Each structure stands twice: as structure tokens, then as C-alpha cells.
């Protein structure tokens, strides 16, 4: 659960029990269950049996728990691969976290350089070049769709050479098409490169080059 619906209950803490399923600390006040907290939040809050909690203290614990849960969700999402700030924001909003909580978590992650749109743009560009070559225009479009500022996206792709990338993209595909006659080879390779955002002039040049390399056996 991402949002907290606690009814504020004040009084003396009579028990603290750690849940086996999710490691959250169940807080009992005046003999009955009141609320649960992330274990780290409970530790930072110095909760102890016998301590009296005011309404203000419970509210602070609630906010700290929300921040902790939101931060954990963000770190989990970032654990798979780097993300843009927009990607992380959208993910957290989909999980139900409120704007103020998300803003605080994003700020902290940026301070720790765990979210860095400039670094992300470079990562995305390099990943595309290594695994899914495509045109400079298309890579920039993908970055913009992920919320990267136009200037940052443009800077990330400014040194890319479309002809080089088209050749790299077409080389593996051309090997798969090596048994085809020229007409079918050209049609299928051209379509492949077009879907990766390259223009007609570059596609034509690369198709001819790869066909010639195939003919002399250097492909």
C-alpha cells in the first residue's frame, strides 16, 4: 500500500511487533493495534514500549513512512536500469504516491546522482548504438519521449553519424538476407533501415555498399 489511511490514535505504546511477511513494525497503543511502520522509520523514530505518542508525532511518523515507501519504490525501479526523472515520476504517481512526497524523493535521488538526465541520455544513446542501432533523429525522439529536455537530448546525439549507424544496423540484417536476390535484398533491408529512422539517401547508400560487400564476400 502506498497511501496511508491511519486514524490518528494517541496514547502509550504497549507493544512493537515485527511482521514476518514484510518486516514492518506493528505499533500497539493502549493495548490495541494502531498502525504499522517501515522498520527503518521505526528505528529512526526511537519507538519504545512505554513511550507516549502525540497526534503530531504520529503524523510525522506517517509522513516519514510515506517517504520511505516512496523512496524504496523508486530505488527498486532504478535497480533494473537507469531512468530519466520523468520515468521515475510517472512510475511513482502510478503507484499512488502524492506529488509532494514524489518531489521530495526525486530531489533526494538527484542529490545522490541516482537520477541524472544528462547521464541517462548518454546511457540511452550508448545502449542503442550497442544493441539496437537507429538514426540520430529517432534516438533523440526516444529521449524526448522519456522527458529529456530538447537541449540535453540534442547534445547527447550531436556527434552521431547516421551513415555509420545505418551501416552497423544493416550489417547483421544483411547477413540474414544474404541468400536473397538483389531486388528482395534491397526491399527488405531498406524497410528494416527505414523503420530505424534513416532517410532514403543513407538507406540507398548503405544497401548498395552491403550488396557489393556480399558480392565480393567481405560482408
Secondary structure, DSSP 8 states (H G I E B T S, - for coil): --S-------EEEEEEEE-TTT--EEEEETTEEEEEE-HHHHHHTT--TT-EE-HHHHHHHHHHHHHHHHHHHHHHHHTTS---HHHHHHHHHHTT--HHHHHHHHHHHHHTTSS-HHHHHHHHHHHHHHHS---HHHHHHHHHHTT--HHHHHHHHTT--HHHHHHHHHHHHHHHTTTS-HHHHHHHHHHHHHHTT--HHHHHHHHHHHHHHHHHT--
